[in-house]
Amino acid sequence: MDEQIFTNARVVLGQEVLPRATVRVAGGRIASIESGASARPGAIDVDGDWLLPGLVEVHTDNLERHVMPRPKVTFPMRAAVQAHDAELAAAGITTVLDAIGVGDPYGDGFRSRDQSALLGVLDQLESASALRCQHLIHVRCELPAPNAQELFEPFAGHPRLRLISLMDHTPGQRQWTDVEQARIYYTGKKGWSDAQFDEEVRIAPQRQARHAQPNRRWFADFARAHGVALATHDDTTLEHVEEARALGASMSEFPTTLAAARHAHAHGLKTIAGAPNVVRGGSHSGNVAAATLAREGVLDGLSSDYVPGSLLQAAWVLHREAGFSLPEAMRVVTRGPAEAAGLHDRGEIATGLRGDLLRVREVEAHPVVREVYVAGRRVA
């Protein structure tokens, strides 16, 4: 159907809420927004539910969980993508930048492998109209890894590539400034012994000196030359933010301190924090709480990171507990991330933008996704 009409809806616009309105989508884009209900034949009566813009996800590791559901167990890429896609759509995510990590300094993880099979699977499923969300690519480059550039190569010329982020997860800095928090993670998730962790910390400076700075320059130059958005990851100090600015980054993902987030926001970098951080009430790594960034006015967007369902839940938390109006709360999970990734045709219910819409019902102060539309087509 080329046209969809949603009526009797509480519509969340960019700056206001229409308590009872009608939205018409034609040719995949929002054609009109009118106050009041419509009696036109075929109009979908949403029965007073919320009508929200589709969520925009710029950084999710969720696909990795489906490709490797258990340690050293690999699932077929096509089946993994289909399960991942369905999970995102059910959570209200209509645009996703699948985060693909390239490079592993330790040579034993998922990110040490060639993951280019994803590109062919996405292209095939899209040509068969079998994808629910629009899938783009965010390549996460682990700078101390000797194979980061090699594993990036298959993604370099693909039209889905929209974002490159520069990461360095070396214990003792950025996300893992607290080495003991890093120990908990690496011994718990990767199964390292304490002795192995201590040895990796010992040799980390050599690895960084050999690979991190050359990789940082190479990926920043690539992003600049090809017009791909660039993000830094886990900025902790003002010096990290200044380095990001010098590299041409437009986004600061998961700043770990309020000082870094303030500096990034003040100098035009979009600050992206974790939605699970908001929902849980704090960072699992012991870093700054995302709600603190929100209350300080330095939060531009949220990412579901490792829990797709957290994105919409976090918007509700910001609305209920952090003093955000509902339009403000929705912006950090829609328009904010979209703009950070250079996607200016979505993220808001406004005439001319994509008809990516969610029908949401509030149940005991929690949002429940009931229907999802991508470019006017129902996908969940």
Phi, psi and omega per residue, in radians:
M1 nan 2.246 -3.078
D2 -1.399 -0.317 -3.092
E3 -2.252 2.415 3.035
Q4 -2.291 2.400 3.086
I5 -2.138 2.160 3.136
F6 -1.929 2.140 -3.061
T7 -2.290 2.917 -3.096
N8 0.999 0.789 -3.071
A9 -2.043 2.611 2.922
R10 -1.570 1.863 -2.951
V11 -1.759 2.180 3.115
V12 -1.654 1.915 3.086
L13 -1.623 -3.057 -3.100
G14 -1.145 -0.559 -3.063
Q15 -2.175 -0.157 -3.053
E16 -2.679 2.973 3.064
V17 -2.018 2.229 3.020
L18 -1.623 2.031 -3.017
P19 -1.184 -0.421 3.111
R20 -2.681 1.906 -2.983
A21 -2.605 3.009 -3.127
T22 -2.247 2.323 3.116
V23 -2.125 2.242 3.112
R24 -1.943 2.290 3.094
V25 -1.988 2.267 3.124
A26 -2.423 2.354 -3.135
G27 1.057 0.498 3.095
G28 1.470 -0.005 -3.113
R29 -2.213 2.760 -3.141
I30 -1.286 2.077 -3.054
A31 -1.657 -0.597 -3.135
S32 -2.790 2.682 3.076
I33 -2.342 2.119 -3.081
E34 -2.338 2.478 3.036
S35 -1.220 2.590 3.120
G36 1.625 3.000 -3.133
A37 -1.640 2.793 3.133
S38 -2.031 2.491 3.076
A39 -1.847 0.245 -3.110
R40 -1.121 2.421 3.103
P41 -1.011 2.389 3.108
G42 1.540 -0.123 3.114
A43 -1.143 2.463 -3.135
I44 -1.583 2.010 3.112
D45 -1.452 1.940 -3.088
V46 -1.554 0.101 2.923
D47 1.037 0.684 3.080
G48 1.393 0.086 3.083
D49 -1.214 2.880 3.034
W50 -1.276 2.462 2.943
L51 -1.996 2.007 -3.011
L52 -2.100 2.737 2.994
P53 -1.194 2.593 3.093
G54 -1.071 2.553 -3.108
L55 -1.318 2.535 3.138
V56 -2.029 2.075 -3.053
E57 -1.919 2.030 -3.072
V58 -1.742 -0.138 -3.062
H59 -2.755 1.652 3.057
T60 -2.277 2.298 3.060
D61 -1.599 0.220 -2.999
N62 -1.083 -0.578 -3.136
L63 -1.077 -0.669 3.138
E64 -0.989 -0.673 -3.127
R65 -1.125 -0.557 3.132
H66 -1.436 -0.562 3.112
V67 -1.305 -0.627 3.120
M68 -2.210 1.388 -3.056
P69 -1.255 -0.326 3.074
R70 -2.419 2.716 3.107
P71 -0.947 2.198 3.104
K72 1.168 0.263 3.071
V73 -1.933 2.101 -3.103
T74 -1.897 2.322 3.127
F75 -1.800 2.624 3.136
P76 -1.019 2.410 -3.037
M77 -1.048 -0.731 -3.095
R78 -1.079 -0.822 3.134
A79 -1.131 -0.674 3.128
A80 -1.114 -0.758 -3.140
V81 -1.119 -0.731 -3.128
Q82 -1.118 -0.723 3.120
A83 -1.178 -0.744 3.107
H84 -1.060 -0.820 -3.132
D85 -1.053 -0.774 -3.136
A86 -1.139 -0.691 -3.138
E87 -1.135 -0.739 3.127
L88 -1.101 -0.809 -3.122
A89 -1.063 -0.740 3.129
A90 -1.090 -0.453 3.118
A91 -1.502 -0.044 3.117
G92 1.623 0.159 3.128
I93 -1.498 2.106 -3.113
T94 -1.856 -0.383 3.035
T95 -2.258 2.285 -3.124
V96 -2.343 2.368 2.912
L97 -1.740 1.717 -3.133
D98 -1.102 2.156 -3.096
A99 -1.503 1.998 -3.122
I100 -1.942 1.992 3.130
G101 -1.416 2.272 3.073
V102 -2.093 2.190 3.121
G103 1.754 2.329 3.079
D104 -2.441 1.964 -3.111
P105 -1.027 -0.396 -3.045
Y106 -1.705 -0.174 3.009
G107 1.225 0.235 -3.053
D108 -2.204 0.124 -3.029
G109 -1.918 3.107 3.130
F110 -1.006 -0.632 -3.052
R111 -1.393 0.002 3.046
S112 -1.542 0.009 -3.041
R113 -1.864 2.755 3.025
D114 -1.240 2.098 -3.111
Q115 -1.979 0.326 -3.048
S116 -1.182 -0.259 3.091
A117 -1.012 -0.432 3.128
L118 -1.001 -0.698 -3.058
L119 -1.083 -0.806 3.128
G120 -1.131 -0.677 3.129
V121 -1.122 -0.799 3.133
L122 -1.083 -0.750 -3.131
D123 -1.106 -0.748 -3.122
Q124 -1.162 -0.786 -3.139
L125 -1.156 -0.670 3.111
E126 -1.146 -0.722 3.135
S127 -1.133 -0.418 3.106
A128 -1.635 0.155 -3.091
S129 0.944 0.651 -3.063
A130 -1.849 0.099 3.060
L131 -1.751 2.445 3.104
R132 -1.480 -0.819 -3.128
C133 -1.640 2.868 2.923
Q134 -1.524 2.157 -3.075
H135 -1.837 2.113 3.001
L136 -2.043 3.111 -3.010
I137 -2.130 2.361 2.995
H138 -2.106 1.964 3.135
V139 -1.653 2.127 3.134
R140 -1.701 2.020 -3.017
C141 -1.775 1.996 3.125
E142 -1.448 1.814 -2.917
L143 -1.095 -0.634 -3.133
P144 -1.336 -0.007 -3.073
A145 -1.471 2.292 -3.134
P146 -1.205 -0.349 -3.074
N147 -1.837 0.242 -3.063
A148 -1.084 -0.803 -3.113
Q149 -1.155 -0.706 3.138
E150 -1.076 -0.766 -3.108
L151 -1.304 -0.378 3.097
F152 -1.300 -0.479 -2.952
E153 -0.886 -0.781 -3.133
P154 -1.083 -0.421 -3.103
F155 -1.557 -0.258 -2.931
A156 -1.007 -0.743 -3.064
G157 -1.815 0.183 -3.049
H158 -1.465 2.395 -3.103
P159 -1.142 -0.273 3.099
R160 -1.315 -0.316 -3.080
L161 -1.186 2.044 -3.112
R162 -2.154 -0.310 -3.050
L163 -2.616 2.393 3.000
I164 -2.096 2.312 3.050
S165 -2.104 2.560 -3.093
L166 -1.819 2.059 -3.038
M167 -2.135 2.605 2.988
D168 -2.592 1.774 -3.077
H169 -1.645 0.411 3.126
T170 -1.057 2.201 3.101
P171 -1.013 2.439 3.121
G172 1.873 -0.072 3.129
Q173 -2.688 2.911 -3.141
R174 0.862 -2.180 -3.074
Q175 -0.981 -0.596 -3.034
W176 -1.888 0.741 3.032
T177 -0.979 -0.696 3.049
D178 -1.471 1.814 -3.055
V179 -1.075 -0.575 -3.124
E180 -1.221 -0.555 3.010
Q181 -1.138 -0.690 3.083
A182 -1.110 -0.681 3.117
R183 -1.048 -0.772 3.124
I184 -1.015 -0.765 -3.117
Y185 -1.148 -0.901 -3.027
Y186 -1.242 -0.612 3.094
T187 -1.327 -0.534 -3.139
G188 -1.400 -0.940 -3.053
K189 -1.406 -0.707 -3.080
K190 -1.642 -0.186 3.099
G191 1.316 0.354 3.115
W192 -1.232 2.654 2.957
S193 -1.415 2.860 3.071
D194 -1.049 -0.652 -3.130
A195 -1.150 -0.718 3.113
Q196 -1.131 -0.724 3.113
F197 -1.066 -0.797 -3.124
D198 -1.079 -0.658 3.133
E199 -1.194 -0.697 3.116
E200 -1.137 -0.682 3.086
V201 -1.110 -0.648 -3.114
R202 -1.128 -0.744 -3.054
I203 -1.596 -0.085 -3.081
A204 -0.989 -0.744 -3.127
P205 -1.048 -0.596 3.107
Q206 -1.145 -0.745 -3.134
R207 -1.127 -0.751 3.119
Q208 -1.083 -0.794 -3.111
A209 -1.077 -0.607 -3.080
R210 -1.385 -0.632 -2.961
H211 -2.110 -0.614 -2.922
A212 -1.108 -0.878 -3.068
Q213 -1.186 -0.773 3.059
P214 -1.032 -0.731 3.113
N215 -1.134 -0.703 3.134
R216 -1.008 -0.837 3.140
R217 -1.128 -0.733 -3.067
W218 -1.119 -0.828 -3.105
F219 -1.211 -0.648 3.092
A220 -1.124 -0.718 3.110
D221 -1.122 -0.705 3.124
F222 -1.083 -0.828 -3.117
A223 -1.051 -0.760 -3.136
R224 -1.121 -0.765 -3.082
A225 -1.203 -0.512 -3.048
H226 -1.881 0.112 3.086
G227 1.160 0.574 3.120
V228 -1.724 2.367 3.115
A229 -1.064 2.507 -3.105
L230 -2.131 2.358 3.108
A231 -2.200 2.599 2.916
T232 -1.800 2.867 -2.942
H233 -2.257 2.255 3.048
D234 1.079 0.740 3.047
D235 -1.068 2.309 -3.046
T236 -2.061 -0.626 -3.067
T237 -2.054 2.911 3.055
L238 -1.102 -0.562 3.116
E239 -1.132 -0.663 3.072
H240 -1.051 -0.763 -3.130
V241 -1.160 -0.709 3.110
E242 -1.117 -0.665 3.061
E243 -1.090 -0.736 3.105
A244 -1.056 -0.754 3.125
R245 -1.098 -0.743 -3.137
A246 -1.118 -0.557 3.133
L247 -1.365 -0.255 -3.109
G248 1.621 0.326 3.127
A249 -1.185 2.566 3.081
S250 -1.954 -0.048 -3.028
M251 -2.498 2.424 3.018
S252 -2.010 1.837 -3.101
E253 -1.501 2.279 3.012
F254 0.907 0.911 3.038
P255 -0.984 2.416 -2.990
T256 -1.634 -0.180 3.129
T257 -2.301 2.692 3.092
L258 -1.121 -0.653 -3.126
A259 -1.075 -0.762 3.127
A260 -1.152 -0.731 3.130
A261 -1.115 -0.735 3.110
R262 -1.061 -0.779 -3.090
H263 -1.164 -0.740 3.121
A264 -1.093 -0.854 -3.110
H265 -1.078 -0.722 -3.114
A266 -1.143 -0.436 -3.097
H267 -1.877 0.367 2.959
G268 1.519 0.078 3.041
L269 -1.452 2.319 3.087
K270 -1.269 2.170 3.140
T271 -1.627 2.185 -3.122
I272 -2.047 2.187 3.130
A273 -2.052 3.080 -3.058
G274 -1.597 2.247 3.065
A275 -1.121 -0.651 3.057
P276 -1.027 -0.586 3.077
N277 -1.026 -0.754 3.123
V278 -1.154 -0.848 -3.060
V279 -1.146 -0.705 -3.114
R280 -1.373 -0.341 -3.129
G281 1.608 0.197 3.122
G282 2.965 3.020 -3.107
S283 -1.446 2.408 3.080
H284 -1.289 -0.226 3.137
S285 -1.744 0.040 -3.140
G286 1.442 0.288 -3.118
N287 -1.653 -3.026 -3.042
V288 -1.055 2.491 3.115
A289 -1.305 2.385 3.127
A290 -1.085 -0.577 3.116
A291 -1.119 -0.541 3.067
T292 -1.136 -0.753 3.091
L293 -1.065 -0.691 3.135
A294 -1.098 -0.850 -3.107
R295 -1.157 -0.485 3.124
E296 -1.459 -0.078 3.104
G297 1.329 0.430 -3.118
V298 -2.092 0.375 3.107
L299 -1.827 2.072 3.135
D300 -1.745 -0.434 -3.109
G301 -2.871 2.847 3.071
L302 -2.143 2.700 3.027
S303 -2.231 2.486 3.115
S304 -1.284 -0.288 3.041
D305 0.998 -1.555 -3.067
Y306 -2.089 0.077 3.110
V307 -2.374 1.670 -3.081
P308 -0.932 -0.685 -3.101
G309 -1.201 -0.170 -3.098
S310 -1.324 -0.338 -2.986
L311 -1.150 -0.925 3.124
L312 -1.200 -0.671 3.106
Q313 -1.030 -0.701 -3.116
A314 -1.145 -0.660 3.097
A315 -1.060 -0.694 3.129
W316 -1.172 -0.655 3.097
V317 -1.110 -0.773 3.114
L318 -1.064 -0.657 3.127
H319 -1.219 -0.759 -3.047
R320 -1.408 -0.551 -2.941
E321 -2.134 -0.258 -3.058
A322 -2.001 0.134 3.067
G323 1.406 0.200 3.097
F324 -1.390 2.442 2.906
S325 -1.191 2.851 3.141
L326 -1.109 -0.721 3.045
P327 -1.034 -0.691 3.115
E328 -1.144 -0.733 -3.136
A329 -1.151 -0.712 3.136
M330 -1.194 -0.536 -3.121
R331 -1.053 -0.631 -3.074
V332 -1.314 -0.147 3.063
V333 -2.025 0.089 -3.126
T334 -2.329 -1.477 -3.039
R335 -1.131 -0.694 -3.136
G336 -1.030 -0.979 3.091
P337 -1.072 -0.654 3.136
A338 -1.060 -0.823 3.140
E339 -1.128 -0.668 3.137
A340 -1.064 -0.564 -3.141
A341 -1.641 0.095 3.122
G342 1.348 0.385 3.138
L343 -1.796 1.587 -2.988
H344 -1.650 0.116 -3.088
D345 -1.837 0.282 -3.062
R346 -2.721 3.104 3.057
G347 1.713 0.088 -3.121
E348 -2.775 2.609 3.013
I349 -1.512 1.739 -3.098
A350 -2.649 2.544 -3.110
T351 -0.989 2.286 3.113
G352 1.664 -0.305 3.118
L353 -1.486 2.909 -3.124
R354 -1.021 2.521 3.125
G355 -1.479 1.016 3.070
D356 -1.668 1.936 -2.953
L357 -2.376 2.602 3.055
L358 -2.118 2.395 2.933
R359 -1.766 2.075 -3.011
V360 -2.242 2.348 3.060
R361 -1.954 2.405 3.120
E362 -1.575 2.156 -3.141
V363 -2.145 1.935 -3.104
E364 0.895 0.851 3.061
A365 1.234 0.233 3.093
H366 -2.082 2.430 3.134
P367 -1.382 2.362 3.100
V368 -2.145 2.099 -3.135
V369 -1.307 2.159 -3.130
R370 -1.838 -0.645 3.118
E371 -2.551 2.613 -3.140
V372 -2.344 2.318 3.139
Y373 -2.186 2.299 3.076
V374 -2.040 2.058 -3.065
A375 0.892 0.690 3.080
G376 1.474 -0.104 -3.124
R377 -1.742 2.242 3.118
R378 -1.228 2.251 -3.113
V379 -2.124 -0.186 3.112
A380 -2.777 nan nan
